[in-house]
Amino acid sequence: MDYIGLDIHKGSTQVTAMDGDGGIVEKREIKTEKEEIENFFSNKEGKVVMESTGIWEYVYELLDGKWLEVYLANPLKVRATAEAKIKTEKVDSEILAHLLRTDLLPTVWIGDQEMRDLKRLIAERVFLKRSSTKMKNRIHAELVRGG
């Protein structure tokens, strides 16, 4: 079984596949595009981990339901764990794969599609409400300044 760490960015994703003994089976960069991700994982088996930052959900949905176990890592706890256990500051695909392999990975609960949609809707509402409040406060401040 392979332990695969993904360091996902908007344009590219760094991938590290590690065997059970910690040896690197494959390490390369792929485009963060549907076709390339599906092509890379078409013949892979094992466990996959990515951090819950940026566009993780897009990649998760491409991989979920296939023959892979997909984990979502808590980025703040991963960094703390990596610094404590591996003595490095950079959290990348290799460290994610290593933490998954050694069962030291701090994960985040993902939930089903309906729950993710609800969380996204609530987060958007909170953002819009805060933006509205900021704008109202600025308007009030300008009115107070003008007497």
C-alpha positions as CSV (number, residue, x, y, z in Angstrom):
1,M,0.0,0.0,0.0
2,D,1.2,3.5,-0.9
3,Y,0.8,6.6,1.3
4,I,0.4,9.6,-0.9
5,G,0.8,13.2,0.2
6,L,-0.6,16.0,-1.9
7,D,0.7,19.6,-1.6
8,I,-2.1,21.3,-3.5
9,H,-1.7,24.7,-5.2
10,K,-3.9,26.5,-7.7
11,G,-1.8,25.6,-10.8
12,S,0.1,22.6,-9.7
13,T,0.2,19.8,-7.1
14,Q,3.3,18.2,-5.6
15,V,2.8,14.5,-5.1
16,T,4.8,12.1,-3.0
17,A,4.1,8.4,-2.9
18,M,5.7,6.5,0.0
19,D,5.8,2.8,0.7
20,G,5.1,1.2,4.1
21,D,8.8,1.4,5.1
22,G,9.1,5.1,4.3
23,G,10.8,4.8,1.0
24,I,9.8,7.3,-1.7
25,V,8.2,5.4,-4.6
26,E,7.4,8.5,-6.6
27,K,7.8,12.2,-6.2
28,R,6.6,14.6,-8.9
29,E,4.6,17.7,-9.8
30,I,1.3,17.4,-11.7
31,K,-1.1,20.1,-12.9
32,T,-4.1,20.7,-10.6
33,E,-6.5,19.8,-13.4
34,K,-9.2,17.1,-13.4
35,E,-7.7,15.1,-16.3
36,E,-4.1,15.1,-14.9
37,I,-5.2,14.2,-11.3
38,E,-7.5,11.4,-12.5
39,N,-4.7,10.1,-14.8
40,F,-2.2,10.1,-12.0
41,F,-4.5,8.2,-9.6
42,S,-5.9,5.8,-12.2
43,N,-3.6,3.0,-11.2
44,K,-2.9,3.9,-7.6
45,E,-4.0,2.2,-4.4
46,G,-3.6,3.2,-0.8
47,K,-4.2,6.2,1.3
48,V,-4.1,9.9,0.2
49,V,-3.7,13.0,2.4
50,M,-4.0,16.7,1.6
51,E,-4.2,19.8,3.8
52,S,-7.5,21.6,4.2
53,T,-6.4,24.8,2.5
54,G,-7.4,26.5,-0.7
55,I,-9.0,24.2,-3.2
56,W,-8.8,20.9,-1.3
57,E,-12.5,20.1,-1.9
58,Y,-12.1,20.0,-5.7
59,V,-9.4,17.4,-5.4
60,Y,-11.2,15.5,-2.7
61,E,-14.3,15.2,-4.8
62,L,-12.2,13.8,-7.7
63,L,-10.7,11.1,-5.5
64,D,-13.5,10.3,-3.1
65,G,-15.4,7.1,-3.8
66,K,-12.5,5.5,-5.7
67,W,-10.3,2.7,-4.3
68,L,-8.3,5.3,-2.3
69,E,-8.8,6.3,1.4
70,V,-8.7,10.1,1.4
71,Y,-7.8,12.1,4.5
72,L,-7.9,15.8,5.1
73,A,-5.2,17.1,7.4
74,N,-5.5,20.1,9.8
75,P,-2.9,22.5,8.5
76,L,-2.1,24.1,11.9
77,K,-1.8,20.8,13.7
78,V,0.2,19.3,10.9
79,R,2.8,22.1,11.1
80,A,3.1,21.7,14.9
81,T,3.4,17.9,14.6
82,A,5.9,18.1,11.7
83,E,8.1,20.6,13.7
84,A,7.9,18.4,16.8
85,K,8.5,15.0,15.2
86,I,10.5,15.7,12.0
87,K,12.3,18.9,12.9
88,T,11.5,20.8,9.8
89,E,9.5,23.9,9.1
90,K,8.3,23.2,5.6
91,V,5.2,21.1,5.4
92,D,5.0,19.5,2.0
93,S,3.7,16.4,0.2
94,E,6.5,14.2,1.6
95,I,5.9,15.2,5.2
96,L,2.1,14.7,4.7
97,A,2.8,11.2,3.4
98,H,5.2,10.4,6.3
99,L,2.6,11.6,8.9
100,L,-0.1,9.5,7.3
101,R,2.2,6.4,7.1
102,T,3.2,6.7,10.8
103,D,-0.3,7.4,12.0
104,L,0.6,10.8,13.3
105,L,-1.7,12.7,11.0
106,P,-4.0,15.3,12.7
107,T,-7.2,15.0,10.5
108,V,-10.2,17.1,10.0
109,W,-13.8,15.7,9.8
110,I,-14.9,16.1,6.2
111,G,-18.6,15.2,6.2
112,D,-20.8,14.3,3.2
113,Q,-21.6,16.6,0.3
114,E,-24.7,18.0,1.9
115,M,-22.9,18.9,5.0
116,R,-20.0,20.6,3.1
117,D,-22.6,22.6,1.1
118,L,-24.2,23.8,4.3
119,K,-20.9,24.7,5.9
120,R,-19.9,26.7,2.7
121,L,-23.3,28.5,2.7
122,I,-23.0,29.4,6.4
123,A,-19.4,30.6,5.9
124,E,-20.5,32.8,3.0
125,R,-23.4,34.2,5.0
126,V,-21.0,35.0,7.9
127,F,-18.6,36.7,5.5
128,L,-21.4,38.8,3.9
129,K,-22.8,39.8,7.3
130,R,-19.3,40.9,8.5
131,S,-18.8,42.9,5.3
132,S,-22.1,44.6,5.6
133,T,-21.4,45.5,9.3
134,K,-18.0,46.9,8.2
135,M,-19.6,49.0,5.5
136,K,-22.3,50.4,7.9
137,N,-19.6,51.3,10.5
138,R,-17.6,53.2,7.8
139,I,-20.7,55.1,6.7
140,H,-21.5,56.0,10.3
141,A,-17.9,57.1,10.9
142,E,-18.0,59.4,7.9
143,L,-21.3,60.8,9.0
144,V,-20.0,61.5,12.5
145,R,-16.8,63.1,11.0
146,G,-19.0,65.4,9.0
147,G,-21.1,66.4,11.9
